[in-house]
Amino acid sequence: MQEQVLAVSLAAVAAVAAVFAKVLRELQPGEAGWSAAEAAAKLRARLLWGSLVMGAAIALLTLVPWPHAVATGPEVVSVTVRARLWAWELEPARVPANTPVVFLATSEDVNHGFGVFDLQGRLLFQTQAMPGWVNKVSWTFAEPGRYRILCLEYCGLVHHGMIAELDVVPKG
Protein backbone atom coordinates (compact mmCIF):
# COMPACT_ATOMS: atom_id res chain seq x y z
CA MET A 1 0.00 0.00 0.00
CA GLN A 2 2.91 2.37 0.68
CA GLU A 3 3.98 2.27 -2.96
CA GLN A 4 0.42 3.18 -3.98
CA VAL A 5 0.37 6.16 -1.61
CA LEU A 6 3.70 7.35 -3.02
CA ALA A 7 2.46 6.94 -6.62
CA VAL A 8 -0.77 8.84 -5.91
CA SER A 9 1.15 11.63 -4.15
CA LEU A 10 3.58 12.02 -7.04
CA ALA A 11 0.70 11.97 -9.56
CA ALA A 12 -1.06 14.73 -7.61
CA VAL A 13 2.11 16.85 -7.58
CA ALA A 14 2.49 16.30 -11.34
CA ALA A 15 -1.14 17.35 -11.93
CA VAL A 16 -0.66 20.57 -9.97
CA ALA A 17 2.56 21.26 -11.89
CA ALA A 18 0.75 20.70 -15.21
CA VAL A 19 -1.93 23.24 -14.25
CA PHE A 20 0.72 25.82 -13.32
CA ALA A 21 2.62 25.17 -16.56
CA LYS A 22 -0.56 25.60 -18.62
CA VAL A 23 -1.35 28.90 -16.94
CA LEU A 24 2.17 30.16 -17.56
CA ARG A 25 2.02 29.15 -21.26
CA GLU A 26 -1.29 30.90 -21.81
CA LEU A 27 -0.09 34.31 -20.64
CA GLN A 28 -0.70 36.68 -23.58
CA PRO A 29 1.43 39.75 -24.15
CA GLY A 30 -0.34 43.07 -23.71
CA GLU A 31 0.44 46.14 -25.76
CA ALA A 32 1.71 48.25 -22.90
CA GLY A 33 4.18 47.09 -20.29
CA TRP A 34 4.75 43.62 -21.77
CA SER A 35 8.39 43.52 -20.67
CA ALA A 36 7.37 43.80 -17.01
CA ALA A 37 4.70 41.11 -17.45
CA GLU A 38 7.18 38.91 -19.31
CA ALA A 39 9.78 39.33 -16.58
CA ALA A 40 7.16 38.48 -13.92
CA ALA A 41 6.09 35.40 -15.89
CA LYS A 42 9.71 34.21 -16.14
CA LEU A 43 10.17 34.74 -12.40
CA ARG A 44 6.97 32.79 -11.67
CA ALA A 45 8.16 29.99 -13.95
CA ARG A 46 11.52 29.80 -12.16
CA LEU A 47 9.81 29.80 -8.77
CA LEU A 48 7.38 27.10 -9.92
CA TRP A 49 10.06 24.78 -11.25
CA GLY A 50 12.30 25.43 -8.27
CA SER A 51 9.42 24.60 -5.90
CA LEU A 52 8.62 21.43 -7.85
CA VAL A 53 12.23 20.23 -7.78
CA MET A 54 12.54 21.05 -4.08
CA GLY A 55 9.19 19.38 -3.30
CA ALA A 56 10.14 16.24 -5.22
CA ALA A 57 13.51 16.09 -3.45
CA ILE A 58 11.88 16.50 -0.04
CA ALA A 59 9.26 13.85 -0.86
CA LEU A 60 11.88 11.34 -1.97
CA LEU A 61 14.18 11.99 0.98
CA THR A 62 11.38 11.69 3.54
CA LEU A 63 9.47 8.79 2.02
CA VAL A 64 12.41 6.50 1.29
CA PRO A 65 12.67 4.28 3.17
CA TRP A 66 8.97 4.30 3.90
CA PRO A 67 8.72 4.11 7.71
CA HIS A 68 5.84 1.67 7.73
CA ALA A 69 7.17 -0.80 5.18
CA VAL A 70 7.22 -4.33 6.57
CA ALA A 71 10.49 -6.18 6.08
CA THR A 72 10.44 -9.35 4.00
CA GLY A 73 12.99 -11.99 3.12
CA PRO A 74 14.53 -15.17 4.46
CA GLU A 75 16.55 -13.42 7.19
CA VAL A 76 13.48 -11.76 8.78
CA VAL A 77 12.50 -12.95 12.26
CA SER A 78 8.77 -12.88 13.06
CA VAL A 79 7.64 -12.22 16.63
CA THR A 80 4.01 -12.90 17.51
CA VAL A 81 2.76 -10.41 20.10
CA ARG A 82 -0.43 -11.20 22.02
CA ALA A 83 -1.78 -8.65 24.46
CA ARG A 84 -4.32 -9.31 27.18
CA LEU A 85 -5.24 -7.63 30.43
CA TRP A 86 -2.42 -6.91 31.78
CA ALA A 87 0.30 -8.91 30.12
CA TRP A 88 2.27 -9.30 26.91
CA GLU A 89 3.07 -12.66 25.35
CA LEU A 90 5.97 -12.66 22.88
CA GLU A 91 6.90 -15.66 20.81
CA PRO A 92 9.87 -15.76 20.56
CA ALA A 93 11.00 -13.36 23.28
CA ARG A 94 14.61 -13.48 22.06
CA VAL A 95 15.82 -12.11 18.70
CA PRO A 96 19.24 -11.54 17.12
CA ALA A 97 20.71 -8.05 16.76
CA ASN A 98 21.21 -6.56 13.28
CA THR A 99 18.42 -8.72 11.85
CA PRO A 100 15.08 -7.38 10.60
CA VAL A 101 12.29 -8.28 13.03
CA VAL A 102 8.59 -8.14 12.14
CA PHE A 103 6.23 -7.86 15.10
CA LEU A 104 2.72 -9.24 14.52
CA ALA A 105 0.63 -7.58 17.24
CA THR A 106 -2.90 -8.49 18.27
CA SER A 107 -5.02 -8.43 21.41
CA GLU A 108 -7.27 -10.96 23.07
CA ASP A 109 -9.49 -8.42 24.84
CA VAL A 110 -9.18 -4.61 24.45
CA ASN A 111 -6.91 -2.19 22.58
CA HIS A 112 -3.35 -2.00 23.83
CA GLY A 113 -0.47 0.20 22.68
CA PHE A 114 2.59 -1.96 21.93
CA GLY A 115 5.56 0.32 22.62
CA VAL A 116 9.19 -0.84 22.50
CA PHE A 117 11.79 1.19 24.40
CA ASP A 118 15.56 1.12 23.97
CA LEU A 119 18.20 0.59 26.63
CA GLN A 120 18.09 4.30 27.59
CA GLY A 121 14.29 4.33 27.95
CA ARG A 122 13.52 6.07 24.63
CA LEU A 123 10.53 4.94 22.58
CA LEU A 124 11.76 3.23 19.40
CA PHE A 125 8.40 2.43 17.81
CA GLN A 126 4.83 1.60 18.64
CA THR A 127 1.74 0.07 17.10
CA GLN A 128 -1.73 -0.84 18.28
CA ALA A 129 -2.62 -4.35 19.42
CA MET A 130 -6.34 -4.70 18.71
CA PRO A 131 -8.79 -7.58 19.04
CA GLY A 132 -9.53 -9.30 15.73
CA TRP A 133 -6.72 -7.54 13.88
CA VAL A 134 -2.98 -8.07 13.38
CA ASN A 135 -0.82 -4.98 13.02
CA LYS A 136 2.67 -5.44 11.61
CA VAL A 137 5.71 -3.31 12.35
CA SER A 138 9.37 -3.90 11.44
CA TRP A 139 12.48 -2.97 13.36
CA THR A 140 16.17 -3.88 13.28
CA PHE A 141 17.83 -3.72 16.69
CA ALA A 142 21.39 -2.46 16.32
CA GLU A 143 22.52 -3.23 19.86
CA PRO A 144 22.12 -6.37 21.97
CA GLY A 145 20.39 -5.89 25.30
CA ARG A 146 17.09 -6.09 27.12
CA TYR A 147 14.40 -3.89 25.56
CA ARG A 148 11.27 -2.93 27.52
CA ILE A 149 7.76 -3.27 26.19
CA LEU A 150 5.09 -1.07 27.72
CA CYS A 151 1.41 -0.59 27.02
CA LEU A 152 0.79 2.91 25.64
CA GLU A 153 -3.02 2.69 25.55
CA TYR A 154 -4.88 2.86 28.85
CA CYS A 155 -6.41 -0.60 29.33
CA GLY A 156 -7.64 -0.68 32.92
CA LEU A 157 -6.57 -0.71 36.53
CA VAL A 158 -3.23 -2.50 36.12
CA HIS A 159 -2.28 -0.73 32.87
CA HIS A 160 0.88 0.64 34.53
CA GLY A 161 2.05 -2.92 35.25
CA MET A 162 1.69 -4.18 31.68
CA ILE A 163 5.42 -4.58 31.06
CA ALA A 164 7.46 -7.20 29.22
CA GLU A 165 11.02 -7.53 27.98
CA LEU A 166 12.55 -8.56 24.70
CA ASP A 167 16.08 -9.95 24.71
CA VAL A 168 18.21 -8.95 21.76
CA VAL A 169 21.27 -11.17 21.54
CA PRO A 170 24.41 -10.84 19.43
CA LYS A 171 23.95 -12.25 15.95
CA GLY A 172 25.66 -15.51 15.33
N, C-alpha and C positions, 0 to 999 in steps of 0.2 A: 504494500500500500504506500510505503514511503516514496517509491519511485514514481507512483502515480501523482502524489501530491507535488513532488518536484516538477514533473512534466506539466501539470496544470498551472503551477505558479509561473513557470517560464513561458508558457503559452499566453498567460494573461499579461505578463510584462511585454511580450512581443506585440500583442494586440494594442496595448496602450501606445507603444512606440510607433506602430503603423498609423494610428490616428494622428499623433503629433507630426509625423513625417508628411502625411497627406495635407494637413493644415499648412505646414510650412511651404509645401510645393504650390499650393493654390493661392498664395499671396500674390496679388496683382499690383503692378507698379502704378502709382498715381502720377498725375502730371506735375504736381508741385511737391517738392520735398522727398522725391523718391530715394535719394541717396541716404537720407536719414532712416527711412523705412527699410531700405535694403541692408544697411548696417545693423539695424535692430534685428532683422530676420536672420542675418548671419550669426549674430550673437546668440539668439534663441536656439538656432540649430546647434551651435557648439555646446551650449549649456545642456540641450536635450541629449545629444550623443554622449557627452561627458557623464551626465547623470545615468544614462543607460549602461555605460561601461562600468561605472562605479557600482551601480545596483547589481549588475550581473556578477561582478567580482565579489561583492559582499555576500550575495546569495550562495555562490559556490563555496566560499570559504567557511560560511556558517552552516551549510547543510551537508557538507562532506567532511567527515563521515556523519551520516544521519544518526542522531543520538539514540533513536529508538529502534534501530535496525537490530534484528536478532541474529546472533552469530550462527553459522552453520558450518558443517564440515566434520571430518572424522575425529579431529582432535578436541571437539567441543565436549565439555562435561555437562550433563543435565542434572539439576538438583530439583527434586520435587519438594515444594513447600506447601504444607497444610497448616492452616491456622484454625484454632478453635479457642473458645473461652478458656483460659487465658494462657495459652501455650502455643509454641511453634513446633512443628515436626519437620525436620529436614532429612531428606534421604538422597544422597549421602550427606553427612555433616562434615565431611573432610574433602577438600579439593586441592589440586596442585596449583602452585603459583605460576604465573606467566602462561596460563592456559585459559582460553575463553570458556566462561561458565554461563549457561542459560538457566535462569531460575524460572520454574513453572509454578506460579503462586495461585492458590485457591483457598477457600474457607469452607468449613463445615457448618458454620452457624451465622455469623454476622460479618459485616465489612471490617477488615483489619488493614492497617497500613504497614506494609512490609518494608522496613527501613534498615539498611545495612550501613554500619558505622566503621570507620577505619580505626587503626591502633591509637590515634590521637583523639578519638571521639567525634570526628567530623563525619557528617552524612555523605556517603558516596553516591547512593542512589536509593530510589524508593519506587514501589508500585503498590497497587491495591490488591488485596486478597479478598475475593468476593465469592459468595456462595453461587454455585452453578456456573462459574466462569473461571477460565485459566488465563491469567495475565503472564506474559513472558517478558523478561528483561535480561540483557546480557551484560556481563562485566568480566574483565580480566584483572585479577589481583596481582599487582606487581611485587608485593612483599609478603613473605610468609608471616604468619601470626594468627592471633585469635581475634576475629571480627565479631562485633556485637550486632545482634538483630533486635530491634525494638519495634513495638507497635506504634504507629503514628496516627492512628484513627481511634478515637475514644470508643471503647467497646464494653464498658461496664466497670464494676467496682474494683476489679483487680487489674485494670488496664496497665497501671504503672509497673506491675510485676510480670508483664508479658515480655520476657527477655529470653533470648537463646544466643548461642555462639556457633560460629562457623570456623573450623580450623583450616587454615591455608598452609599447606606444607610445601617444602622445597620440591621443585619438579625433579623427577628422576626416579 
